Amino acid sequence: MPATYLLQDWKYVSGTAGDEIVQEESGWLDLGGLTDVTFYLTVKSYSGAPTIHYQTSPSKDNDLFASMDSVTPGAAGRTVTIVRYSSASEPLARWVRWRITAAAAFTMNFRLWVAAVATG
């Protein structure tokens, strides 16, 4: 049975070309012992083409975080992204956070839930 976690309550972010916005450490999730994750991104509004990266790391070391997957919303609404340990290019390690990048000015108002399970 999956456990559900709020990775980010409603948040408004904005930036310019080349900006990188990383989730505050206090919001990172410790999903140690779990293997498969599903991200539920709900976007109320956005402009530009922001990309949200779902990242993982075995520790809270900033340099170790790698993207499991990423999404560039095409419209307001919900986007579901599934990352399975068995087929992910970067499987769930332990810590999970989000990071937003964009090639041009952007805004985004979003919320992010995560469902995770242990398989095997």
N, C-alpha and C positions, 0 to 999 in steps of 0.2 A: 504494500500500500504506500503510495507516494506521500511524502511530507511536503507541505507547502510553506514557503517563506516569502516575506515581503523584502525584496532586495532594495527597492526604492519607492517610497511613497511619492505622491505627485510632486514633480519638480520641474521648474522652468529654467532652461539654460539657453544661453546665446553666446555667439562667438563670431570671429572673423576668419578669413581664409588662413588655414594652417594652424588654427588653435586646436588644443587638445584639452578636454575637460575630463578629469578622472574623479570617480566617486570618492568621497571622503572615507578614510579608513574605518571610522566608527560604523559605517554601513555595510562593510564587507561581511559576507557569510562564510562561516566555517562549515563546510559540507564534507569534512573528513569521514571516511567510511562509506560514502555514497558513491555511486558510479554513473548513473544516467541522470541527466537534467533536462528539463523542459522550461524554456523562458517564455513568459507571457508578457509581451510589451504592448501597452495601451498608449496610444498617442492621441492627445486631445487636439493639438495644433502644432504646426511646424512650418518653417519656410527654409528655402535653400535645400541642400541635400545632406543633412547630417547622417553620419554612420555611427551606430552604436555597436561597440565590440564587447562581447561577453568574454571576460578573461579569467584565468585560473592560475594559481601558483601553489607550490607545496609549503611556502612560508609567506610571511608578510613583507618579504623583500621585493621592493618595487621592480628591480631588474629581472626578477624571475617570472613576472606575470606574462602570459602568452594568450593570444586569442583562441578561444574554442570555436567561435563562429562570430559573424557580424551581420547586421541588418541595416539597410538604408530604407526607411519608410517611404512608400510611394503614395500614401494617403493617410489621413487620420483614421484611427481604428485600431484593431488588435492584430498583432503578428505573433505567431507561435513558432518557436525554433527549438528543435529537439537535438540534443547532443548525446549520442550513445557512446559509452566507453569503448565498445568493441570496434567502432568504425570511425571515431573522431580522429582528426589529424592532430589535435591537442586534447587529450582526454582530461576529465575532471581530476585535478590534483588534490586540492583541499580548499583553499580560499577562493572565493568568487567575488568579482566586482565588475562594474561597467566602465567603459571609457568611450568618449564621443570625439570624433574627428570630422572635419569637413574641408573641402577644397575651396569653398566660398563662404560668405557670411551666412549665418544660420540662426534659427531659434527652434526650440522644441519644448513642448510641455508633455511630460510622460510619467507613467508609473510602470514598475517592473516587478512581476511576481516570478518565483521559481518553484517548480515542483521537482523533487529529487527522490530517487530510490536506490537501494543497494541491490544489485543483481548478482547472480552466481551462486 
